[in-house]
Amino acid sequence: MITREEFKTIAGNGIWKQNTSIAQILGLCPLLAVTTNAVNGIMLSLATILVMAISNLAVASLRNFIPHEIRIPVFILIVAALVTVVDLLFNANLHELYLVLGIFIPLIVTNCIVLARVEAFAAKNPPLQSTFDGIFMGVGMLWTLALLGAMREFIGNGTILGGIDMVFSGLQPIQVLPENYPGFLLALLPPGAFILLGCMIAWKNWMNARAAARAQAKPPAPVATAGCC
């Protein structure tokens, strides 16, 4: 079982406090490479969420049976088996997108986010908590990659949801800026991704500092005093 407080802590850590992309700064290679549009970022994040949730569940369920000395190779075998399944699913059902994401689906095996959560959380906690940890860490990655991809696509091409037709046949990207918009190539290149990611990290730090200042300025709760007889 999981308490409400445990659930809130796991969700808050995954989505915001320990966000893998803008707090822990992990998994930068796929983050910078595939976020040329929001759809690529969302679909790679969904694949990662599936792998993280199931691998955390498997490791948490088997943690008492895995010898400590060989735990890392065993963890990698579990993750690799799941990534192979996801890779085959993408190839069979979303082949065009599979070609676009390319090597970054198999490379989920070596994504430090996945192995870090398996080692740091799933190997030490019950299955239910570990599954939620995998899901919410993935959700934190998903909104970050989706936002970064949307900003790069908007500035670079003037559109949103480019490539959506690779997931849902018949749908077209939304043309936000005029069709004669010349585009801004820097946003679509890795340097543009670094600049926008830096802006997102600065925004998160500003939000955290603002919340801390508000908490510090908040007047203390009145202390209850005992009544006189």
Secondary structure, 3 states (H helix, E strand, C coil): CCCHHHHHHHHHHHHHHCCCCCCCCCCHHHHHHHCCCHHHHHHHHHHHHHHHHHHHHHHHHHCCCCCHHHHHHHHHHHHHHHHHHHHHHHHHHCHHHHHHHHHHCHHHHHCHHHHHHHHHCHHHCCHHHHHHHHHHHHHHHHHHHHHHHHHHHHHHHCEECCCHHHCCCCCCCEECCCCCCCCCHHHHCHHHHHHHHHHHHHHHHHHHHHHHHHHHHCCCCCCCCCCCC
